[in-house]
Amino acid sequence: MNKHIAVLAGDGIGPEITEGAILVLKRVAEKYGHTFTFEHLLMGGCAIDACGEPLPQTTVERCLASDSVLLGAVGGPKWDSLPGDKRPEKGLLGIRKAMGLYSNIRPAKLWAALADASPLKAHLVQNGIEIIVVRELTGGIYFGERGKYEDENMGETAWDTEKYSVKEIERITRIACELAQKRSKKIISVDKANVLESSRLWRKIVHTYAEKNYPDVEVCDMLVDNTAMQIVKNPAQFDVLLTSNMFGDILSDEAAQVTGSIGMLASSSLGDGTCGLYEPIHGSAPDIAGKDVANPIATILAAAMMLRDSFDMPKEYAAIECAVSKVLESGVRTADIMSEGMQLVGCREMARRIAEAI
Ligand code: NAD
């Protein structure tokens, strides 16, 4: 297959970690007979420096014309004093919006070789953890109406609105069902239907849509407060977890934390088409930028998700995942996941070892 990949390396460690992911993608292309071409584009602080804005129009146009987008990270102290709409992070929100990406998928996986990185007790994580949070990304309370007013009796008062439509719920349910079909065929849908009207609609539509269109996928419901507790009590019970924007924001951070390491976790954002945006969940880590010490694995796994979810290449995805596992099992570590008796390597060497293991 021929695929054209837009690369937004961004700032800080962004260029180092995307370079590592590209090395691995080139190895996959070589092994499986594909042709991947890479187009480097500016977004974030580097775009502000080069053209005065975080998301140049050319970047938007070229991303839309690509088969998928690989992102490093944006931001850093150099641009922190700029006004909100001129900051690097504005580029990130802008590209998600321009590409119509309404779903965010964040797998939180605890690798067997890194079991001691989890803050949970060993018996809770002995069978591994892999929670895939499917979060609705462009609706709900973060985008609903809000306001402030002076109440006669209570003083300054503020309000936000949680609002969901059938269309918004159906399209995110489709993403979760398609993912579940490739995995355990089970979804846990998280809401607060005992209190919120929007959650009652969420629950009804998730069930009717999934039953009608994906009868092989089983959907169970869980209240958000119970889910927060269950993630630390029995994380192995979760596979695909479907939820709204705010609940997903909170639960995906909790799920990531139980796996212990920010340098290992990837995420994807998808819309109606197959073109998505794939990135590590961490930021640009300015404290370690340019030192060849960053962990490239989150970005390498983001590239693997691109192969599976945008290019329908499950074998190639599995090959990268297996290579990461092999390298970790062999005791090779970057500084963030280093422990006694292991072999310390830099960002470039870690990527090289993973590419070699494919
Ligand atoms: P961060 O994720 O960049 O760093 C937090 C800590 O984790 C740091 O100590 C860093 O060294 C470490 N770390 C992060 N990624 C690592 C990796 N791959 N390997 C080893 N260690 C790693 O978060 P922060 O320090 O709060 O933010 C730094 C900048 O990144 C800010 O400008 C912020 O706005 C931006 N940011 C960007 C994104 C994005 O582009 N999607 C996301 C979050 C933060």
Boltz pocket constraint, residues with backbone or C-beta under 6 A from the ligand:
constraints:
  - pocket:
      binder: B
      contacts: [[A, 13], [A, 17], [A, 72], [A, 73], [A, 74], [A, 75], [A, 76], [A, 77], [A, 89], [A, 92], [A, 262], [A, 263], [A, 279], [A, 280], [A, 281], [A, 282], [A, 283], [A, 284], [A, 285], [A, 286], [A, 287], [A, 288], [A, 293], [A, 294], [A, 295], [A, 296], [A, 298], [A, 336]]
      max_distance: 6.0
